[in-house]
Amino acid sequence: MITILNRTKQFMRDNDLTYKKEYIRPMMTQEHVYIFRFGKHKLNNRVIIRYSHTWTGRLKINEIDVRLHHQHHPRIFKTERDLIIYLTNHLEKKRQQIVDGPKNEASKDN
């Protein structure tokens, strides 16, 4: 079992997001692919991690793609820290929309 993205897993647990991990073995390339499917109710968001091994055997993350529900283009990150910052900001925006949603609809009716 590889221990990759431990802070991301902890972030998902802290925010009550369920996730499922998958590993895809490479056939023709040297990059390995690790997929997280996650979401609040459905697993319709995903984080795709492309990584390789250095000559010393360490894991080297080459690219982290985030594809959230209803997004056409992935968001690409180099580090796990950037990914967590993006997900934190995105969750804050979603929570703010939920809080502001009923107030905006009530003001439109008047």
KOLZAMAR-204595 format. One record per atom (N, C-alpha, C, CB): atom name; x, y, z; residue in three letters. Coordinates in steps of 0.02 Angstrom, whole numbers, plus 50000, padded with zeros to 5 digits. Glycine has a CB too. Layout:
BEGIN
{CA,{X,Y,Z},ALA},
...
***
This chain:
BEGIN
{N,{50042,49941,50000},MET},
{CA,{50000,50000,50000},MET},
{C,{50044,50062,50000},MET},
{CB,{49952,50000,50061},MET},
{N,{50033,50105,49954},ILE},
{CA,{50073,50166,49951},ILE},
{C,{50041,50219,49996},ILE},
{CB,{50080,50191,49879},ILE},
{N,{50084,50256,50027},THR},
{CA,{50059,50310,50070},THR},
{C,{50068,50375,50032},THR},
{CB,{50097,50312,50139},THR},
{N,{50020,50390,49992},ILE},
{CA,{50023,50450,49950},ILE},
{C,{49964,50494,49969},ILE},
{CB,{50023,50433,49874},ILE},
{N,{49975,50557,49972},LEU},
{CA,{49924,50607,49987},LEU},
{C,{49891,50597,50056},LEU},
{CB,{49871,50606,49933},LEU},
{N,{49931,50587,50107},ASN},
{CA,{49903,50578,50174},ASN},
{C,{49866,50639,50198},ASN},
{CB,{49959,50561,50223},ASN},
{N,{49891,50699,50183},ARG},
{CA,{49857,50760,50204},ARG},
{C,{49791,50769,50168},ARG},
{CB,{49902,50822,50192},ARG},
{N,{49787,50747,50105},THR},
{CA,{49725,50751,50068},THR},
{C,{49673,50704,50097},THR},
{CB,{49736,50736,49993},THR},
{N,{49694,50644,50114},LYS},
{CA,{49648,50596,50146},LYS},
{C,{49622,50624,50212},LYS},
{CB,{49684,50528,50157},LYS},
{N,{49667,50654,50252},GLN},
{CA,{49646,50683,50315},GLN},
{C,{49598,50741,50304},GLN},
{CB,{49707,50706,50355},GLN},
{N,{49610,50782,50253},PHE},
{CA,{49566,50838,50236},PHE},
{C,{49496,50812,50219},PHE},
{CB,{49595,50878,50177},PHE},
{N,{49493,50758,50180},MET},
{CA,{49428,50730,50161},MET},
{C,{49391,50701,50221},MET},
{CB,{49437,50675,50108},MET},
{N,{49427,50669,50266},ARG},
{CA,{49396,50643,50327},ARG},
{C,{49370,50699,50371},ARG},
{CB,{49445,50599,50366},ARG},
{N,{49409,50753,50378},ASP},
{CA,{49389,50809,50420},ASP},
{C,{49327,50845,50393},ASP},
{CB,{49446,50858,50425},ASP},
{N,{49317,50844,50327},ASN},
{CA,{49260,50879,50296},ASN},
{C,{49203,50831,50277},ASN},
{CB,{49283,50916,50235},ASN},
{N,{49203,50772,50306},ASP},
{CA,{49150,50722,50295},ASP},
{C,{49140,50704,50222},ASP},
{CB,{49084,50747,50323},ASP},
{N,{49195,50699,50185},LEU},
{CA,{49193,50678,50115},LEU},
{C,{49212,50604,50113},LEU},
{CB,{49240,50721,50070},LEU},
{N,{49172,50564,50079},THR},
{CA,{49190,50494,50071},THR},
{C,{49234,50488,50009},THR},
{CB,{49127,50449,50064},THR},
{N,{49279,50440,50010},TYR},
{CA,{49323,50432,49953},TYR},
{C,{49338,50358,49941},TYR},
{CB,{49389,50471,49963},TYR},
{N,{49357,50344,49880},LYS},
{CA,{49376,50276,49860},LYS},
{C,{49441,50282,49821},LYS},
{CB,{49319,50242,49817},LYS},
{N,{49489,50238,49836},LYS},
{CA,{49554,50241,49804},LYS},
{C,{49559,50186,49752},LYS},
{CB,{49611,50234,49856},LYS},
{N,{49590,50202,49696},GLU},
{CA,{49603,50153,49643},GLU},
{C,{49674,50163,49618},GLU},
{CB,{49552,50160,49585},GLU},
{N,{49705,50109,49598},TYR},
{CA,{49772,50112,49570},TYR},
{C,{49769,50081,49500},TYR},
{CB,{49824,50075,49615},TYR},
{N,{49797,50116,49452},ILE},
{CA,{49799,50091,49383},ILE},
{C,{49871,50075,49367},ILE},
{CB,{49769,50143,49333},ILE},
{N,{49884,50014,49348},ARG},
{CA,{49952,49994,49331},ARG},
{C,{49970,50019,49261},ARG},
{CB,{49960,49917,49334},ARG},
{N,{50030,50044,49254},PRO},
{CA,{50050,50070,49188},PRO},
{C,{50066,50013,49140},PRO},
{CB,{50111,50115,49194},PRO},
{N,{50047,50023,49077},MET},
{CA,{50062,49973,49026},MET},
{C,{50121,49995,48984},MET},
{CB,{50000,49960,48982},MET},
{N,{50117,50055,48957},MET},
{CA,{50168,50078,48910},MET},
{C,{50210,50136,48937},MET},
{CB,{50135,50098,48846},MET},
{N,{50189,50167,48990},THR},
{CA,{50225,50225,49015},THR},
{C,{50257,50209,49083},THR},
{CB,{50179,50286,49022},THR},
{N,{50301,50252,49104},GLN},
{CA,{50334,50242,49169},GLN},
{C,{50295,50275,49225},GLN},
{CB,{50404,50269,49167},GLN},
{N,{50245,50316,49208},GLU},
{CA,{50205,50349,49259},GLU},
{C,{50153,50301,49287},GLU},
{CB,{50171,50412,49231},GLU},
{N,{50145,50302,49352},HIS},
{CA,{50093,50264,49385},HIS},
{C,{50034,50312,49396},HIS},
{CB,{50118,50233,49453},HIS},
{N,{49974,50285,49400},VAL},
{CA,{49914,50327,49408},VAL},
{C,{49875,50302,49469},VAL},
{CB,{49870,50326,49344},VAL},
{N,{49858,50349,49512},TYR},
{CA,{49821,50336,49573},TYR},
{C,{49760,50381,49571},TYR},
{CB,{49866,50348,49637},TYR},
{N,{49700,50353,49580},ILE},
{CA,{49638,50392,49573},ILE},
{C,{49600,50392,49639},ILE},
{CB,{49594,50364,49516},ILE},
{N,{49580,50451,49660},PHE},
{CA,{49535,50461,49716},PHE},
{C,{49468,50482,49687},PHE},
{CB,{49562,50514,49768},PHE},
{N,{49415,50446,49702},ARG},
{CA,{49348,50469,49687},ARG},
{C,{49319,50491,49754},ARG},
{CB,{49303,50413,49652},ARG},
{N,{49290,50551,49755},PHE},
{CA,{49266,50576,49819},PHE},
{C,{49203,50618,49809},PHE},
{CB,{49320,50617,49855},PHE},
{N,{49168,50629,49864},GLY},
{CA,{49108,50671,49863},GLY},
{C,{49072,50667,49929},GLY},
{CB,{49062,50651,49806},GLY},
{N,{49023,50711,49936},LYS},
{CA,{48983,50713,49997},LYS},
{C,{48932,50657,49998},LYS},
{CB,{48947,50782,50004},LYS},
{N,{48893,50650,49943},HIS},
{CA,{48843,50598,49939},HIS},
{C,{48859,50547,49884},HIS},
{CB,{48774,50629,49925},HIS},
{N,{48883,50572,49827},LYS},
{CA,{48903,50529,49771},LYS},
{C,{48978,50538,49759},LYS},
{CB,{48862,50544,49707},LYS},
{N,{49009,50487,49732},LEU},
{CA,{49081,50492,49716},LEU},
{C,{49089,50518,49645},LEU},
{CB,{49115,50422,49725},LEU},
{N,{49068,50580,49633},ASN},
{CA,{49069,50607,49565},ASN},
{C,{49126,50657,49554},ASN},
{CB,{49003,50640,49550},ASN},
{N,{49171,50665,49600},ASN},
{CA,{49231,50707,49592},ASN},
{C,{49291,50661,49593},ASN},
{CB,{49235,50762,49648},ASN},
{N,{49346,50683,49562},ARG},
{CA,{49405,50640,49564},ARG},
{C,{49469,50679,49564},ARG},
{CB,{49404,50591,49507},ARG},
{N,{49518,50650,49596},VAL},
{CA,{49586,50675,49597},VAL},
{C,{49629,50621,49564},VAL},
{CB,{49612,50692,49671},VAL},
{N,{49665,50640,49512},ILE},
{CA,{49707,50593,49475},ILE},
{C,{49780,50612,49488},ILE},
{CB,{49691,50593,49398},ILE},
{N,{49817,50566,49517},ILE},
{CA,{49887,50579,49534},ILE},
{C,{49931,50538,49487},ILE},
{CB,{49902,50562,49609},ILE},
{N,{49974,50573,49451},ARG},
{CA,{50023,50539,49409},ARG},
{C,{50090,50545,49443},ARG},
{CB,{50024,50570,49336},ARG},
{N,{50120,50488,49457},TYR},
{CA,{50184,50489,49492},TYR},
{C,{50231,50437,49463},TYR},
{CB,{50173,50476,49567},TYR},
{N,{50294,50446,49479},SER},
{CA,{50346,50398,49458},SER},
{C,{50393,50388,49517},SER},
{CB,{50384,50424,49395},SER},
{N,{50442,50346,49507},HIS},
{CA,{50491,50332,49559},HIS},
{C,{50558,50362,49538},HIS},
{CB,{50498,50256,49571},HIS},
{N,{50593,50391,49585},THR},
{CA,{50660,50417,49571},THR},
{C,{50709,50358,49571},THR},
{CB,{50681,50471,49623},THR},
{N,{50770,50370,49553},TRP},
{CA,{50818,50316,49550},TRP},
{C,{50835,50289,49619},TRP},
{CB,{50882,50339,49516},TRP},
{N,{50819,50328,49672},THR},
{CA,{50830,50303,49740},THR},
{C,{50769,50266,49768},THR},
{CB,{50846,50361,49786},THR},
{N,{50715,50263,49729},GLY},
{CA,{50656,50227,49751},GLY},
{C,{50602,50269,49782},GLY},
{CB,{50675,50175,49798},GLY},
{N,{50613,50334,49788},ARG},
{CA,{50562,50378,49818},ARG},
{C,{50507,50393,49767},ARG},
{CB,{50594,50443,49843},ARG},
{N,{50449,50409,49793},LEU},
{CA,{50394,50430,49750},LEU},
{C,{50402,50502,49730},LEU},
{CB,{50326,50418,49784},LEU},
{N,{50390,50517,49667},LYS},
{CA,{50394,50586,49643},LYS},
{C,{50327,50601,49608},LYS},
{CB,{50455,50596,49594},LYS},
{N,{50288,50647,49636},ILE},
{CA,{50225,50666,49606},ILE},
{C,{50239,50711,49547},ILE},
{CB,{50177,50700,49658},ILE},
{N,{50217,50690,49488},ASN},
{CA,{50228,50729,49428},ASN},
{C,{50172,50779,49417},ASN},
{CB,{50235,50684,49367},ASN},
{N,{50110,50758,49432},GLU},
{CA,{50053,50801,49418},GLU},
{C,{49993,50777,49458},GLU},
{CB,{50036,50801,49342},GLU},
{N,{49953,50824,49481},ILE},
{CA,{49890,50809,49516},ILE},
{C,{49835,50845,49479},ILE},
{CB,{49893,50831,49592},ILE},
{N,{49787,50806,49452},ASP},
{CA,{49729,50834,49417},ASP},
{C,{49669,50829,49462},ASP},
{CB,{49717,50797,49349},ASP},
{N,{49630,50882,49466},VAL},
{CA,{49567,50882,49503},VAL},
{C,{49511,50894,49453},VAL},
{CB,{49567,50935,49560},VAL},
{N,{49464,50848,49451},ARG},
{CA,{49406,50856,49407},ARG},
{C,{49344,50852,49452},ARG},
{CB,{49404,50800,49351},ARG},
{N,{49317,50911,49466},LEU},
{CA,{49257,50915,49508},LEU},
{C,{49196,50907,49464},LEU},
{CB,{49255,50981,49547},LEU},
{N,{49140,50891,49496},HIS},
{CA,{49077,50881,49461},HIS},
{C,{49058,50944,49421},HIS},
{CB,{49021,50862,49510},HIS},
{N,{49040,50936,49358},HIS},
{CA,{49020,50989,49312},HIS},
{C,{49078,51033,49289},HIS},
{CB,{48967,51033,49344},HIS},
{N,{49139,51013,49299},GLN},
{CA,{49196,51050,49272},GLN},
{C,{49219,51016,49207},GLN},
{CB,{49254,51054,49323},GLN},
{N,{49230,51057,49156},HIS},
{CA,{49250,51029,49092},HIS},
{C,{49325,51019,49086},HIS},
{CB,{49226,51074,49036},HIS},
{N,{49363,51061,49119},HIS},
{CA,{49436,51056,49114},HIS},
{C,{49465,51043,49183},HIS},
{CB,{49466,51121,49084},HIS},
{N,{49514,50999,49188},PRO},
{CA,{49543,50985,49254},PRO},
{C,{49585,51043,49279},PRO},
{CB,{49585,50922,49251},PRO},
{N,{49590,51047,49345},ARG},
{CA,{49636,51093,49377},ARG},
{C,{49699,51054,49391},ARG},
{CB,{49604,51126,49442},ARG},
{N,{49756,51079,49371},ILE},
{CA,{49818,51042,49377},ILE},
{C,{49863,51075,49430},ILE},
{CB,{49855,51038,49309},ILE},
{N,{49889,51034,49475},PHE},
{CA,{49931,51057,49529},PHE},
{C,{49997,51018,49530},PHE},
{CB,{49895,51051,49597},PHE},
{N,{50048,51049,49557},LYS},
{CA,{50113,51016,49564},LYS},
{C,{50123,50985,49633},LYS},
{CB,{50169,51066,49550},LYS},
{N,{50092,51015,49684},THR},
{CA,{50102,50991,49752},THR},
{C,{50035,50978,49786},THR},
{CB,{50143,51042,49793},THR},
{N,{50038,50937,49838},GLU},
{CA,{49978,50921,49877},GLU},
{C,{49953,50982,49915},GLU},
{CB,{49993,50864,49926},GLU},
{N,{49998,51025,49935},ARG},
{CA,{49980,51086,49972},ARG},
{C,{49935,51131,49929},ARG},
{CB,{50043,51125,49993},ARG},
{N,{49953,51140,49865},ASP},
{CA,{49912,51180,49819},ASP},
{C,{49843,51149,49810},ASP},
{CB,{49947,51187,49751},ASP},
{N,{49840,51083,49806},LEU},
{CA,{49776,51048,49799},LEU},
{C,{49731,51061,49859},LEU},
{CB,{49788,50973,49791},LEU},
{N,{49758,51056,49919},ILE},
{CA,{49718,51066,49980},ILE},
{C,{49694,51138,49985},ILE},
{CB,{49759,51047,50042},ILE},
{N,{49736,51186,49967},ILE},
{CA,{49715,51256,49968},ILE},
{C,{49657,51266,49920},ILE},
{CB,{49774,51302,49949},ILE},
{N,{49661,51238,49860},TYR},
{CA,{49607,51244,49811},TYR},
{C,{49543,51213,49837},TYR},
{CB,{49628,51212,49744},TYR},
{N,{49547,51152,49864},LEU},
{CA,{49487,51118,49888},LEU},
{C,{49456,51155,49947},LEU},
{CB,{49504,51046,49909},LEU},
{N,{49498,51184,49991},THR},
{CA,{49472,51223,50047},THR},
{C,{49434,51284,50023},THR},
{CB,{49530,51245,50094},THR},
{N,{49463,51320,49975},ASN},
{CA,{49428,51379,49947},ASN},
{C,{49364,51359,49912},ASN},
{CB,{49474,51416,49899},ASN},
{N,{49365,51304,49876},HIS},
{CA,{49306,51281,49840},HIS},
{C,{49250,51262,49888},HIS},
{CB,{49324,51221,49794},HIS},
{N,{49268,51227,49942},LEU},
{CA,{49217,51209,49992},LEU},
{C,{49188,51270,50026},LEU},
{CB,{49248,51162,50044},LEU},
{N,{49229,51320,50040},GLU},
{CA,{49205,51382,50071},GLU},
{C,{49155,51417,50024},GLU},
{CB,{49263,51429,50088},GLU},
{N,{49170,51419,49960},LYS},
{CA,{49124,51450,49912},LYS},
{C,{49058,51413,49909},LYS},
{CB,{49156,51453,49842},LYS},
{N,{49061,51346,49909},LYS},
{CA,{49000,51306,49907},LYS},
{C,{48958,51317,49970},LYS},
{CB,{49017,51232,49899},LYS},
{N,{48991,51319,50027},ARG},
{CA,{48954,51330,50090},ARG},
{C,{48923,51400,50091},ARG},
{CB,{49001,51322,50150},ARG},
{N,{48958,51449,50064},GLN},
{CA,{48931,51517,50061},GLN},
{C,{48871,51520,50014},GLN},
{CB,{48986,51566,50038},GLN},
{N,{48873,51484,49958},GLN},
{CA,{48816,51483,49912},GLN},
{C,{48756,51451,49945},GLN},
{CB,{48835,51445,49848},GLN},
{N,{48767,51399,49985},ILE},
{CA,{48711,51367,50019},ILE},
{C,{48680,51414,50070},ILE},
{CB,{48734,51302,50054},ILE},
{N,{48721,51451,50106},VAL},
{CA,{48696,51498,50156},VAL},
{C,{48660,51557,50122},VAL},
{CB,{48754,51525,50199},VAL},
{N,{48688,51584,50068},ASP},
{CA,{48660,51642,50034},ASP},
{C,{48602,51624,49988},ASP},
{CB,{48713,51677,49994},ASP},
{N,{48595,51561,49969},GLY},
{CA,{48544,51541,49921},GLY},
{C,{48473,51560,49939},GLY},
{CB,{48547,51467,49912},GLY},
{N,{48446,51539,49997},PRO},
{CA,{48377,51556,50014},PRO},
{C,{48365,51631,50023},PRO},
{CB,{48358,51520,50078},PRO},
{N,{48415,51669,50045},LYS},
{CA,{48407,51741,50054},LYS},
{C,{48398,51775,49987},LYS},
{CB,{48467,51771,50091},LYS},
{N,{48437,51755,49937},ASN},
{CA,{48432,51786,49871},ASN},
{C,{48365,51770,49838},ASN},
{CB,{48489,51762,49826},ASN},
{N,{48339,51709,49846},GLU},
{CA,{48275,51690,49817},GLU},
{C,{48218,51729,49850},GLU},
{CB,{48263,51615,49823},GLU},
{N,{48222,51742,49915},ALA},
{CA,{48170,51778,49950},ALA},
{C,{48169,51851,49928},ALA},
{CB,{48181,51774,50027},ALA},
{N,{48226,51881,49915},SER},
{CA,{48228,51951,49893},SER},
{C,{48204,51958,49821},SER},
{CB,{48299,51979,49900},SER},
{N,{48210,51907,49780},LYS},
{CA,{48186,51910,49711},LYS},
{C,{48110,51907,49708},LYS},
{CB,{48216,51852,49670},LYS},
{N,{48078,51873,49755},ASP},
{CA,{48006,51866,49755},ASP},
{C,{47971,51932,49772},ASP},
{CB,{47984,51813,49804},ASP},
{N,{48003,51976,49809},ASN},
{CA,{47972,52039,49830},ASN},
{C,{47973,52089,49777},ASN},
{CB,{48004,52067,49890},ASN},
***
